[in-house]
Amino acid sequence: MQFNGPVPYNDHLRGAKHHKKKVATQGYVEALSEGGRPAAESPMDIDASAASVGSPTILAPNPLLPFVCKLCNVAMSCQAALISHNSGKKHMKALYTEETMRQVSVYGTIFAGPVPEQAHNQTAMSPTAPACLPQQDQPREHEEDVDLSCHYCGIVLFKSIEYKLEHLETDAHCNKKMQVIGQLGGTLQQSSIVPNVVQVIKHP
């Protein structure tokens, strides 16, 4: 590791991470110097694997590092280091992730209930059953006997009686109607809009 000056270097030497690796390295070196056979993995390897993200390895109890954060799976030498770790970004991120996963699990259990009866009835309908047309798309029986044309303007068929009523109120229709009446010069009988309704226009 490289440092910008003596102050960061001294802070690193007093840190729990440096102390932990120093103790682990000393124990590993002493085991080799005494002629003993070291374990398959050195203490440093165990700590490094335990600190990796998503690693299932759990730290073994160490009398030199009695303070352990089970969430992050790291061990420390003093309580002050543990308090400092608990307020760090890495620990807070791991805590937030665990809380989020717990809430997702709880909400998933709550909402994974039985299918509502209404939805079940909709899925149980026969595919051959005729679908209900929207109200505006259904044909109106009372419009069958109504004249939906405009003889003055030459319109053969309106879509509905509402369209014809709107057309009859336009200036274009009124002007066309007066033009036709003036050309005929007589009495005209307007096509009925509704049954039994007749408007007679007399020549002035």
N, C-alpha and C positions, 0 to 999 in steps of 0.2 A: 504494500500500500504506500501511496505517496501523500505527503502533507505539505501544506503551504507554509507552515512555520512551526515553531516549538509549541505554541499553545494548542493547536489541534492535535499535535502528536501526544502531548501530555494528557489531554482529555481522552484520547484513544487508549492510552496505557491504563488509565483509571477505570475504563469502561468494563461492563460485565462480559461483553463478548470477547474482549481480549483476554480477560482473566480466565474465562472458561476454556478457551483454546490453549492458553498457556498451561493450565493444570492438566488438561487432557494430553498435551504433547509431552509434558514431563513424565506422566505416568507411563506413557508408551515407550519413552526412551529408557526409563528405569527398568521396564520389563525386558527390553532388549539387552541392556547392560548386565543384568543379573543372569543372563543365559536362558531365561524362560522363553517359552513359545507364545508370542502374542496371539490375540484372538484373530479370527478371520478378518475382522474389520477393526480398525483403530477407533478410539473414542472420537476422534475428529470426524471420521467417516460416519459414525453413528449420529453425531450431532448435525452434520451437514444433510444427511438423508432425512432426519427428523424435521429439519427446518424447511425442506422443500415443500412446495404447494401440493396439497392433496395427498401427502404421503401418509400411509396408515401406521408407520412406525411410531411407537410410544417410547419416550425417554425412560430409561431405567432409573430408579432412585439413586441419587448421588449425594453423599453427605457433604461434599464440598459445594454443591449447588442445590440447596434445599428448597428454594423458591421456584415453583414451576407454574407456567401458564399453560393449562391443559388445552385451551382453545387454539393457541398458536404452537403448542408442543415445544416450548423452549424452557430451559432451566437457567436460574440466575443465582448469584451468590448472596445477595442481600435483598431486604424488603424494599429499599429505596429503588433498586434497579427494577423490581417488579412493578412498583407504582409508576415509574417512568415508562415502562413498557406498556402498561395498560392505557396510558394516555397517548401513546404513539399512533401514527397513521396506520401502520400495518395491523396492529391489534384492533383498532376501531373498524377497519375495513373487513377483517375476518368476523368481527362481532356483527356488523351490519349484514354480511352475507348469510351468516347462520340464522339471524332473526328473519331475514327475508324468506329463506327456505322453509322455516318453521311456519310462517304465515301462509305461504303458498300451500303447504301440506294441510294446514287446518282448513283453509278456504276450499281446497279441493275436496275434502271430506264432507264439508257442509253442503256444497252445491251438487255433489254427486248423489243426488237423491232419486226417488222413483220418477218416472216420466209422468208429467201432468196428464190428467184424464182428458182434457180438451185436445192436447197434442196427440194422445193415443187415438181418440175418435177420428181425428183428421187423417191419421195414417191408416186407419182401418177402413176408410171409405173405399168403395169399389172404384177401380180405375175407369170402369165403363159408365159410371154415374155422370149424368150431364152436369157440367159446371154452371153455377148460377151466374147469369150475366149481370154486369153492373146495371144499376137502375137507369143510367142515362143511355145505355146501349139497348135496353129492352124496347121493343116496338110498342107504341101506344095505340090501343084499340080505337080510341075516339078520334084519331087522326085519319082513319081509313076513309071516312066519308067527307073529309074536308078538302077543298080545292087548294092545293099547294102551288098553284101557278099564278103568274101575273101576265094577263093578256096585253096590258098596256106596254110593258117593257119587253115582252117576248120571252120571259123566263118560263121554262116548261115545268120545272119541279124544284121546290125548295126542300131543304133537308128536314125542316120541321116547321110547325106553325109559328114558333117564336122567330125564326129567320124571316118568315113572310111578313109578320107584324113589324119587325124592324125595318124591312124594306119599304113597306107602305108609308113609313114616317120620313123617309129620306126626301131631300129636295129633288133629286133626279127623278124619282117616281112621280112626284107631284107635277113636275114640269112636263114629263112625258104624258101623263094623264090629261093635263090641260091641252096639250098639243093635239092629242088624239080626239078629244071632245070638240075642239075647235075645227078640226078637219071634217068630222062627221056632221057637225052642225045640227044635231038632233038630240034626242033623248037616248041615253045609254043606261044599260042596267049592268051594274058591276057584279063580277063573279063573287059569290058568297064566300066569306072566310069561314064561317061556322054554319051548320045546318039551319035552315029557316031564317037566315038573316040576309036581307036583300036591301041594297041601297040604290035608290032611284035618283038620278041627277036630271033635273029639268033644264031645258034650254032657257036662258034668260030672255 
